[in-house]
Amino acid sequence: MEHSIILVFIIIGCTVVLFVTEYFPVDKIGFFIIIASVLLQLTTPEEAISGFSNPAVITILSLMVIAAGLEDNGVIDWLTELIKKLKVLPLVLLTPVFMLVSAGISSFISTTAVVIIFLKIISQLAERYNFSAAKLLMPISFAGILGGSCTLMGTSTNLIVNSMAQNAGVEPFSFFEFSTYGLVFLSVGVIFMTIASKFLPKDTQDDLQNTYDIESFIFTVKVPKTSDLIGKNISEIEFISEELVTPLKLIRDKKVINAPSKNIDIKVNDNLVLMSSFDYINKIVLNHDLIINDKKSELKKAEFRGNDSSKNNDMTYVELLILPGSSLIGKTLKNIRTMSLNGAYPIAIKKRKNIRNTTERLIHKSIKEIKLKPGDRLLIELQEQQIDNLRALDNVVILNQHEYRQQITTKRKVTALLILLMAVSLAASGILSILSASLTGVAGMLLFGLISLENIYHRINWQIIFLLAGMIPLGIAMNNSGADLWLSNQLQTMLMNQPSYIVIGLLLAITMILSGFISNNATAIILTPVAIALASGLNLDVKPFILAVLFGANFSFFTPVGYQTNTLIYGTGLYKFKHFLIIGGLLSVILWVVGTIILTSTLQ
């Protein structure tokens, strides 16, 4: 084995370890790969940075801009309202219908964006109609992944694989070339998950209160000398005695009293750490003249009655769901208040309960030490006109906007939707390449003033862009060093005289397993050159081998870390790792068998 091939495999090994351990963010890993490929002379400097000009990367960037334009102009909210109307269906039909809707939208829009839409919808519907959100979120996430595998623009993985194959001299895929296979996989997934959803966690409204703590935020309120609570002991305070509020601790003269006794009297300047709903805490603050988080609540009672006067100065409250990768993870309220949150003031944290995070654990922990983690919610206060500024925050989702609804004209919604349909039609019909069609869509958004580039710069998921730009040189390094040929030769020797279904099945299995632990894009970039070389060495049609990598890289079901949507729903705390391992694992095995049969049949 040549020296350069060994170096490539060392880089791949280090990359896999870094992905699995999450020691560095994915964009930083991508940058390290660029530097390593240059310093070890595995690529030229120009090849090392070629990922930034790769057509697939630019296409993905353009589609991100279009998706942001759809969100800004109310198309996503419009879609949300339409999906909510499906709530009239019985739960047995809700699962397959929601899965099909999720898959259909994910064929043309980012799967992650689609799952975030459903996360909002299902959270609200589950509370209102008292059914289990866990029964729907995993099927919807899986359906989004399967739907994204149905068209060329469905996922970034499809675009990357197609681009790498084209660079290797393979005829590129058309927009719907592998849609038939994708629909077969989707049908299998819908049937399986409709049945398997019965074995997902059953969380009633009461169970959610105990396991996820849907309604309870953690607040700190100060008792000023004007409050009517002064002199009362805790047992005499009505909202505590009625168990509408849980007192976690009392802070007096910098001394912390955990789980304060009901016989303790309230004094001036006491700080109470309370756990309750947003609406009830706000009612308490107003009725008992308390100070919330060291400042007077700026909401007046009239505002809660719908008074629209002085709207520009009205303060509103917003709930943010913290996603994996957010810069707020690991921060406390104290830390966040020293940061710039685009004009917002952090009020409270809603902790996701799990085995390690119980109410008792919070009680015995200083409020200053409670840190945000994925799946937690942050309540912030800000002026209504500043809500759009929150979109600049990375990896957070606005779940609830209290007392605020942005008005967007129907004309803007229709225009944004037509631009998306135009881009899809141009790409699907072959009139323009998918890159040209997506750039045309961005141009349309700019032409009609539907997006602002200054705003878009903060909205792009640059982690994905840098990951792709960094991983693409690794594929080039494999080709330059001959690592792809060496690996394919080893596989050829091992698979010599084996039936074609063994060859395809092994490649599909390796891809699926690897994508369960590292990025699906990284998996595709590593294995696509190997698949092409293997097919050429065996004198077989190359496209089934490429599709084995494409589908296998997308089908990350048996772990919550292989695909971002799985990580997202895992962060809600409704699932444990075993749910992905067992249910996702069974789905993976079924899809592996079906995929092996379908792709092998194309070789005949």
Buried (B, 14 or more C-beta within 10 A) or exposed (E): EEEBBEBBBEBBEBBBEBBEEEEEBBBBBBBBBBEBBBEBEBBBEEBBBBBBEBBBBBBBBBBBBBBBBBBBBBBBBBBBEEBBEBBEEEEEEBBBBBBBBBBBBBBBBBBBBBBBBBBBBBBBBBBEEEBBBBBBBBBBBBBBBBBBBBBBBBBBBBBBBBBBBBBBEBEEBBBEBBBEBBBBBBBBBBEBBBEBBEEBBEBEBEEBBEBBBBBBBBBBBBBBEEBEBBEBBBEBBEBBEEEBBBBBBBBBEEEBBBEBEEEBEBBBEBBBBBBBBBEBBBBBBBEBBBBBBEEEBBBEEEBBEEEEEEEEEBBBBBBBBBBBBBEBBEBBBEBBBEEEBBBBBBBBBBBBBEEEBEBEEBBEBBBEEBBBBBBBBBBBBBBBBBBEBBBBBBBBBBBBBBBBEEEBEEEBBBBBBEBBEBBBEBBBEEEBBBBBBBBBBBEBBBEBEBBBEEBBEBBBBBBBBBBBBBBBBBBBBBBBBBBBBBBBBEBBEEBEEEEBBBBBBBBBBBBBBBBBBBBBBBBBBBBBBBBBBBBBBBEBBBBBBBBBBBBBBBBBBBBBBBBBBBBBBBBBBBBBEEBBBBBBBBBBBBBBEBBBEBBBEEBE
